[in-house]
Amino acid sequence: MNAAPADQIRLLDVQSLDARLQQLAHKRRSLPEHAEIESLTKDLTQLRDLLVAAQTEESDCSREQTKAEQDVDQVRQRASRDQQRLDSGAVTSPKDLENLQREITSLAKRQGDLEDVVLEIMERRESAQERVAELTGRVSSVQSKIDDATSRRDAAFESFDGESATLAKEREVVAGSVPADLLKLYEKLREQQGGVGAARLYQRRCEGCRLELNITEINDVKAAAPDAVLRCENCRRILIRTSDSGL
């Protein structure tokens, strides 16, 4: 393949723009905010699970407390009715009086036991409420950190994307001035060689693979026509000659 030396030099400009675009893409992917957001999101998921569990416990305690308080109220009402019967004098039989008094005593004990249950439930519910409040605060804090990291990431994205768009336009113009067959070869090699399809020959060293050409390779380069498209014998990238090639 042949191409004018000036066209080959422009290929180095295309390679330089591609390298900058590749660097920007790498920086975009490697932003520390990505790992930060991922870690915080995992923390947030765990905290939300804990919060749901605490809210469920508080809700269960609330229903349990309501039921226990209803039980206390029922016993209290029954004891009150029995006491009213006792105080009214309507019960005159000694046996019935004894049974009534025994029931009032039993109901008083039952009420006391149930009130202890209510207190125990209230303590558990208060603990659950405190846990809900604590976890709600932690969820809010982590969410704020995620929002902040996301905002920083998006600002970086905007900067990278803006610079990439400018470089892409510049590349389109420069690449448009390179012969189609040379550009096609470059694109193929760039895909195969990790993003570098063309390299400058600088001081007898290929800047693609960083290896110095041996004497035979140097003589071959010297003997090649100025418009010959050369390839590095080591990495097979397009080798571009310049005034700094050391020939």
KELUM-411134 format. One record per residue (C-alpha): residue in one letter; x, y, z. Coordinates in pm, 1 decimal. Each point is the difference from the previous one (the first is absolute). Layout:
% KELUM-411134
@residuo:a; u:X; v:Y; w:Z
...
END
This chain:
% KELUM-411134
@residuo:m; u:0.0; v:0.0; w:0.0
@residuo:n; u:118.4; v:350.9; w:-79.4
@residuo:a; u:-103.6; v:335.4; w:142.3
@residuo:a; u:151.7; v:344.2; w:-13.0
@residuo:p; u:227.4; v:75.8; w:296.9
@residuo:a; u:-228.6; v:288.1; w:100.1
@residuo:d; u:-296.8; v:-237.7; w:9.7
@residuo:q; u:196.8; v:-237.8; w:220.5
@residuo:i; u:87.1; v:285.5; w:235.6
@residuo:r; u:-369.4; v:89.0; w:22.2
@residuo:l; u:-61.8; v:-360.1; w:102.0
@residuo:l; u:214.1; v:71.6; w:306.5
@residuo:d; u:-232.6; v:292.2; w:74.9
@residuo:v; u:-296.1; v:-237.0; w:-20.4
@residuo:q; u:179.8; v:-241.8; w:232.5
@residuo:s; u:70.3; v:280.1; w:246.3
@residuo:l; u:-366.8; v:101.1; w:3.3
@residuo:d; u:-106.3; v:-363.4; w:42.1
@residuo:a; u:240.5; v:-36.2; w:292.3
@residuo:r; u:-146.3; v:307.0; w:168.7
@residuo:l; u:-353.2; v:-128.4; w:-58.3
@residuo:q; u:102.1; v:-336.1; w:144.6
@residuo:q; u:152.3; v:169.7; w:304.3
@residuo:l; u:-317.7; v:198.6; w:59.4
@residuo:a; u:-210.8; v:-314.6; w:-27.4
@residuo:h; u:229.8; v:-173.6; w:249.9
@residuo:k; u:-21.5; v:293.7; w:240.0
@residuo:r; u:-379.5; v:-3.2; w:-34.7
@residuo:r; u:-13.1; v:-370.2; w:85.6
@residuo:s; u:254.8; v:33.8; w:280.4
@residuo:l; u:-154.0; v:286.7; w:192.6
@residuo:p; u:29.7; v:-67.9; w:376.9
@residuo:e; u:-364.4; v:97.2; w:31.0
@residuo:h; u:-98.6; v:-327.9; w:-171.6
@residuo:a; u:142.3; v:-211.8; w:285.1
@residuo:e; u:-125.3; v:249.6; w:256.6
@residuo:i; u:-356.1; v:-12.7; w:-132.4
@residuo:e; u:8.8; v:-379.6; w:-24.1
@residuo:s; u:122.5; v:-37.0; w:359.2
@residuo:l; u:-249.4; v:253.4; w:133.9
@residuo:t; u:-284.1; v:-161.9; w:-192.4
@residuo:k; u:79.2; v:-334.5; w:161.1
@residuo:d; u:-0.4; v:168.4; w:341.3
@residuo:l; u:-329.0; v:169.0; w:-81.5
@residuo:t; u:-161.0; v:-329.1; w:-103.4
@residuo:q; u:105.6; v:-163.2; w:326.7
@residuo:l; u:-120.7; v:296.1; w:206.1
@residuo:r; u:-334.6; v:4.0; w:-177.9
@residuo:d; u:-43.0; v:-371.2; w:71.1
@residuo:l; u:76.9; v:63.3; w:367.0
@residuo:l; u:-239.3; v:295.5; w:0.8
@residuo:v; u:-281.2; v:-210.2; w:-146.0
@residuo:a; u:63.6; v:-265.2; w:265.3
@residuo:a; u:-6.8; v:263.4; w:275.9
@residuo:q; u:-318.1; v:157.7; w:-138.7
@residuo:t; u:-161.1; v:-343.5; w:-17.8
@residuo:e; u:98.9; v:-68.9; w:360.4
@residuo:e; u:-141.9; v:336.6; w:110.1
@residuo:s; u:-322.4; v:-68.5; w:-187.5
@residuo:d; u:-29.1; v:-345.6; w:152.8
@residuo:c; u:58.3; v:144.1; w:346.9
@residuo:s; u:-265.2; v:264.1; w:-63.8
@residuo:r; u:-259.4; v:-264.2; w:-86.0
@residuo:e; u:111.8; v:-213.9; w:290.9
@residuo:q; u:-27.7; v:297.6; w:236.4
@residuo:t; u:-349.3; v:84.3; w:-122.4
@residuo:k; u:-111.1; v:-359.2; w:55.4
@residuo:a; u:155.2; v:-12.2; w:348.9
@residuo:e; u:-158.9; v:332.0; w:96.9
@residuo:q; u:-337.5; v:-130.1; w:-118.2
@residuo:d; u:48.6; v:-308.9; w:217.8
@residuo:v; u:78.3; v:222.5; w:299.4
@residuo:d; u:-306.9; v:211.2; w:-69.4
@residuo:q; u:-223.8; v:-306.4; w:-22.4
@residuo:v; u:128.5; v:-133.2; w:333.8
@residuo:r; u:-34.8; v:345.9; w:156.1
@residuo:q; u:-359.8; v:32.5; w:-120.1
@residuo:r; u:-87.2; v:-345.8; w:127.8
@residuo:a; u:158.8; v:72.9; w:336.8
@residuo:s; u:-189.4; v:328.8; w:15.8
@residuo:r; u:-330.8; v:-174.7; w:-66.1
@residuo:d; u:74.5; v:-259.7; w:267.1
@residuo:q; u:94.2; v:270.3; w:246.6
@residuo:q; u:-323.0; v:184.9; w:-74.2
@residuo:r; u:-198.7; v:-319.1; w:62.8
@residuo:l; u:184.8; v:-52.4; w:323.9
@residuo:d; u:-55.5; v:360.4; w:111.2
@residuo:s; u:-365.9; v:0.4; w:-99.9
@residuo:g; u:-92.7; v:-265.2; w:252.4
@residuo:a; u:-188.0; v:-190.9; w:-266.0
@residuo:v; u:198.2; v:-313.1; w:74.8
@residuo:t; u:-105.7; v:-134.4; w:339.2
@residuo:s; u:98.7; v:-363.8; w:-9.8
@residuo:p; u:322.6; v:-53.4; w:197.9
@residuo:k; u:121.5; v:-250.0; w:-258.5
@residuo:d; u:-72.5; v:238.8; w:-286.5
@residuo:l; u:168.9; v:282.5; w:189.5
@residuo:e; u:306.2; v:-215.1; w:58.1
@residuo:n; u:13.1; v:-95.6; w:-367.0
@residuo:l; u:-42.7; v:360.4; w:-105.6
@residuo:q; u:276.4; v:122.7; w:229.3
@residuo:r; u:227.8; v:-279.1; w:-119.0
@residuo:e; u:-68.0; v:97.6; w:-360.4
@residuo:i; u:73.0; v:367.2; w:72.8
@residuo:t; u:329.6; v:-99.9; w:157.2
@residuo:s; u:83.3; v:-223.7; w:-295.7
@residuo:l; u:-90.5; v:272.6; w:-245.4
@residuo:a; u:222.4; v:248.0; w:185.6
@residuo:k; u:293.6; v:-240.0; w:-30.9
@residuo:r; u:-84.5; v:-62.9; w:-363.5
@residuo:q; u:-15.8; v:374.0; w:-65.6
@residuo:g; u:338.4; v:49.3; w:164.8
@residuo:d; u:154.8; v:-275.9; w:-209.9
@residuo:l; u:-146.9; v:145.1; w:-317.2
@residuo:e; u:121.5; v:349.8; w:87.7
@residuo:d; u:349.8; v:-143.1; w:45.7
@residuo:v; u:-32.5; v:-148.7; w:-348.5
@residuo:v; u:-104.7; v:340.0; w:-134.8
@residuo:l; u:303.7; v:164.3; w:160.0
@residuo:e; u:232.1; v:-263.1; w:-145.9
@residuo:i; u:-149.5; v:50.4; w:-346.1
@residuo:m; u:24.9; v:378.4; w:34.6
@residuo:e; u:371.4; v:-33.5; w:84.5
@residuo:r; u:56.6; v:-218.2; w:-306.9
@residuo:r; u:-196.4; v:242.0; w:-214.7
@residuo:e; u:196.4; v:297.4; w:130.3
@residuo:s; u:323.6; v:-182.8; w:-76.7
@residuo:a; u:-126.6; v:-77.5; w:-350.5
@residuo:q; u:-101.3; v:364.4; w:-50.2
@residuo:e; u:345.5; v:115.2; w:104.2
@residuo:r; u:151.2; v:-250.1; w:-244.3
@residuo:v; u:-228.4; v:127.5; w:-277.1
@residuo:a; u:103.0; v:359.0; w:73.7
@residuo:e; u:368.4; v:-92.2; w:3.6
@residuo:l; u:-17.2; v:-196.9; w:-324.0
@residuo:t; u:-209.4; v:268.9; w:-169.4
@residuo:g; u:274.7; v:249.1; w:79.0
@residuo:r; u:271.2; v:-232.8; w:-127.8
@residuo:v; u:-194.3; v:-70.1; w:-320.7
@residuo:s; u:-40.7; v:373.6; w:-55.4
@residuo:s; u:370.8; v:59.4; w:63.0
@residuo:v; u:114.2; v:-271.1; w:-240.8
@residuo:q; u:-249.8; v:114.9; w:-262.2
@residuo:s; u:142.6; v:352.8; w:28.1
@residuo:k; u:350.6; v:-138.9; w:-54.4
@residuo:i; u:-122.2; v:-191.5; w:-305.8
@residuo:d; u:-165.2; v:314.4; w:-136.5
@residuo:d; u:321.8; v:195.6; w:52.4
@residuo:a; u:217.0; v:-266.3; w:-165.4
@residuo:t; u:-247.8; v:-27.9; w:-287.4
@residuo:s; u:7.7; v:376.3; w:-48.4
@residuo:r; u:381.1; v:-2.9; w:-9.9
@residuo:r; u:-0.5; v:-293.1; w:-241.9
@residuo:d; u:-251.8; v:166.5; w:-231.5
@residuo:a; u:201.6; v:324.4; w:2.0
@residuo:a; u:310.4; v:-197.5; w:-98.7
@residuo:f; u:-200.3; v:-179.2; w:-269.8
@residuo:e; u:-111.0; v:332.6; w:-141.8
@residuo:s; u:359.2; v:123.4; w:-13.5
@residuo:f; u:133.6; v:-320.6; w:-156.9
@residuo:d; u:-285.7; v:-24.9; w:-247.7
@residuo:g; u:42.7; v:360.7; w:-107.2
@residuo:e; u:372.0; v:-45.7; w:-58.9
@residuo:s; u:-59.9; v:-331.6; w:-176.7
@residuo:a; u:-255.0; v:158.5; w:-233.4
@residuo:t; u:248.9; v:271.4; w:-94.9
@residuo:l; u:277.0; v:-254.0; w:-62.1
@residuo:a; u:-233.7; v:-222.9; w:-200.7
@residuo:k; u:-85.9; v:287.7; w:-231.3
@residuo:e; u:367.6; v:83.5; w:-42.7
@residuo:r; u:78.1; v:-364.7; w:-70.9
@residuo:e; u:-273.3; v:-14.7; w:-261.8
@residuo:v; u:157.4; v:291.5; w:-184.6
@residuo:v; u:356.7; v:-133.6; w:19.9
@residuo:a; u:-98.8; v:-359.0; w:-85.2
@residuo:g; u:-193.7; v:131.1; w:-298.6
@residuo:s; u:325.5; v:120.7; w:-151.7
@residuo:v; u:170.6; v:-341.2; w:26.5
@residuo:p; u:-29.5; v:-235.3; w:-299.1
@residuo:a; u:-277.6; v:-252.4; w:52.6
@residuo:d; u:213.8; v:-311.5; w:-44.3
@residuo:l; u:262.8; v:125.7; w:244.4
@residuo:l; u:-265.3; v:94.7; w:254.3
@residuo:k; u:-166.8; v:-340.6; w:-37.8
@residuo:l; u:328.1; v:-177.1; w:71.1
@residuo:y; u:61.2; v:226.5; w:297.2
@residuo:e; u:-345.4; v:-67.9; w:146.6
@residuo:k; u:49.4; v:-375.3; w:-38.8
@residuo:l; u:338.6; v:8.2; w:170.6
@residuo:r; u:-122.5; v:233.1; w:272.1
@residuo:e; u:-271.8; v:-248.8; w:89.6
@residuo:q; u:250.2; v:-286.1; w:6.0
@residuo:q; u:276.4; v:185.1; w:184.2
@residuo:g; u:-175.6; v:143.4; w:302.6
@residuo:g; u:-91.2; v:335.3; w:-146.9
@residuo:v; u:330.3; v:78.9; w:-173.3
@residuo:g; u:4.7; v:-58.5; w:-374.5
@residuo:a; u:276.4; v:237.8; w:-104.0
@residuo:a; u:323.9; v:93.0; w:174.1
@residuo:r; u:279.2; v:245.7; w:-62.9
@residuo:l; u:351.2; v:-124.3; w:-72.1
@residuo:y; u:201.5; v:209.4; w:244.5
@residuo:q; u:377.3; v:-29.8; w:30.1
@residuo:r; u:-17.0; v:-343.2; w:-164.5
@residuo:r; u:-254.8; v:-120.2; w:256.2
@residuo:c; u:-363.8; v:-90.4; w:-70.1
@residuo:e; u:-213.7; v:197.8; w:241.5
@residuo:g; u:-270.9; v:-264.0; w:-25.6
@residuo:c; u:189.8; v:-294.9; w:148.8
@residuo:r; u:292.2; v:207.7; w:137.5
@residuo:l; u:252.6; v:-228.0; w:-170.0
@residuo:e; u:301.5; v:128.2; w:-190.4
@residuo:l; u:31.4; v:-114.1; w:-359.8
@residuo:n; u:301.7; v:-215.8; w:-79.3
@residuo:i; u:250.6; v:98.2; w:-267.6
@residuo:t; u:-170.6; v:-209.0; w:-267.3
@residuo:e; u:-337.7; v:157.2; w:70.6
@residuo:i; u:154.4; v:346.8; w:-1.4
@residuo:n; u:159.3; v:-64.6; w:-339.7
@residuo:d; u:-338.1; v:-121.4; w:-132.8
@residuo:v; u:-164.4; v:318.6; w:120.2
@residuo:k; u:271.9; v:214.8; w:-155.2
@residuo:a; u:-39.8; v:-180.9; w:-330.3
@residuo:a; u:-380.6; v:32.9; w:-5.3
@residuo:a; u:-160.4; v:261.8; w:-221.4
@residuo:p; u:-121.5; v:312.1; w:187.2
@residuo:d; u:-364.7; v:-85.9; w:-78.9
@residuo:a; u:28.2; v:-367.4; w:102.6
@residuo:v; u:-220.8; v:-89.3; w:295.0
@residuo:l; u:230.2; v:-189.2; w:235.8
@residuo:r; u:-86.5; v:-244.6; w:276.8
@residuo:c; u:196.0; v:-66.6; w:317.5
@residuo:e; u:148.5; v:-348.2; w:-19.9
@residuo:n; u:-63.0; v:-52.0; w:373.4
@residuo:c; u:-352.4; v:128.8; w:65.9
@residuo:r; u:-124.0; v:29.0; w:-361.4
@residuo:r; u:-133.8; v:349.7; w:54.3
@residuo:i; u:30.7; v:259.9; w:-274.5
@residuo:l; u:341.2; v:160.2; w:44.1
@residuo:i; u:9.3; v:371.8; w:-80.0
@residuo:r; u:326.9; v:163.8; w:-93.5
@residuo:t; u:72.0; v:357.2; w:113.1
@residuo:s; u:299.1; v:231.8; w:14.9
@residuo:d; u:74.7; v:-144.6; w:344.5
@residuo:s; u:17.1; v:-362.6; w:-115.1
@residuo:g; u:379.7; v:-3.8; w:19.4
@residuo:l; u:49.2; v:-143.4; w:-345.1
END
